[in-house]
Amino acid sequence: VQKEIHIGWGVAVSGLGKINADIARRFGKEALYLTNLYGLPEGASEVSCNGQHGRLYLGIFISGAEYRLFIENGATILESALEDKQVDPYHLARGSVV
């Protein structure tokens, strides 16, 4: 990553094929989308280490079409599409919701 990127909910980074073309091609995923943790106990996303406080986010690999949906319509629309299709974010080989 050559430029500074704010890390948090609703951030997506494309270009996974430049990092590992085989994985991107095999699973059809071109970007990484960050969202809030879910399915874990309340407060699991809040972490502390050596007096520093931070947050954990869930990284979901998304297709090129899903990334374009995000770019054109924003994080809320992407998340609605993922929820409507009941996407398992841990299933790398899942189909695109678009």
C-alpha positions in Angstrom: 0.0 0.0 0.0 1.6 3.2 -1.1 -0.8 5.7 0.3 -2.3 6.2 3.7 -5.7 4.7 4.1 -8.1 5.3 7.0 -9.0 1.8 8.4 -12.5 1.3 9.7 -16.0 0.3 8.9 -17.0 0.7 5.2 -13.5 0.8 3.7 -12.6 -1.3 0.7 -9.2 -1.8 -1.0 -9.0 -3.2 -4.5 -6.0 -4.7 -6.3 -5.8 -8.1 -4.6 -4.7 -9.6 -8.0 -1.5 -7.5 -7.7 -0.7 -9.2 -4.4 -1.6 -12.7 -5.3 -3.0 -13.2 -8.8 -3.6 -16.9 -8.4 -5.8 -16.5 -5.3 -7.7 -13.6 -6.8 -8.3 -15.6 -10.0 -9.2 -18.8 -8.3 -11.8 -17.3 -6.0 -12.9 -14.4 -8.1 -12.2 -11.8 -5.4 -10.6 -8.5 -6.3 -10.9 -6.4 -3.1 -11.0 -6.5 0.6 -14.0 -4.9 2.4 -13.9 -4.0 6.1 -17.0 -4.2 8.3 -17.8 -4.4 12.0 -17.4 -7.8 13.7 -20.5 -9.8 14.1 -21.3 -13.2 15.6 -19.0 -12.6 18.5 -19.7 -11.5 22.1 -20.5 -7.8 22.6 -17.3 -5.8 23.1 -15.1 -8.4 21.2 -14.1 -5.7 18.7 -12.5 -3.5 21.4 -8.9 -4.3 22.1 -6.1 -2.9 24.3 -2.4 -3.6 24.2 0.3 -1.9 26.1 -2.0 1.0 26.9 -3.1 1.5 23.3 -6.7 1.0 22.4 -8.1 -0.1 19.1 -10.8 -2.0 17.2 -11.0 -5.2 15.3 -12.8 -5.3 12.0 -13.9 -8.2 9.8 -12.3 -8.3 6.4 -14.5 -9.8 3.6 -13.0 -10.6 0.2 -15.4 -9.2 -2.4 -15.6 -9.6 -6.2 -15.0 -6.9 -8.8 -18.7 -6.4 -9.3 -19.3 -6.1 -5.5 -16.4 -3.6 -5.3 -18.1 -1.5 -8.1 -21.4 -1.7 -6.2 -19.5 -0.3 -3.2 -17.8 2.5 -5.2 -21.0 3.5 -6.9 -23.5 3.2 -4.0 -21.5 3.0 -0.8 -21.0 0.7 2.1 -24.6 0.6 3.4 -25.9 -0.7 0.0 -23.1 -3.3 -0.3 -23.9 -4.5 3.2 -27.6 -4.7 2.4 -26.8 -6.8 -0.6 -24.6 -9.1 1.4 -27.3 -9.5 4.1 -30.1 -10.0 1.6 -28.2 -12.9 0.0 -27.2 -14.2 3.5 -23.5 -14.3 2.5 -21.2 -16.3 4.7 -18.2 -13.9 4.9 -15.9 -16.8 5.8 -16.6 -18.7 2.6 -14.0 -17.5 0.1 -15.4 -19.4 -2.8 -18.9 -17.9 -2.4 -20.6 -16.4 -5.5 -20.9 -12.7 -6.0 -24.1 -11.0 -4.8 -24.1 -8.8 -8.0 
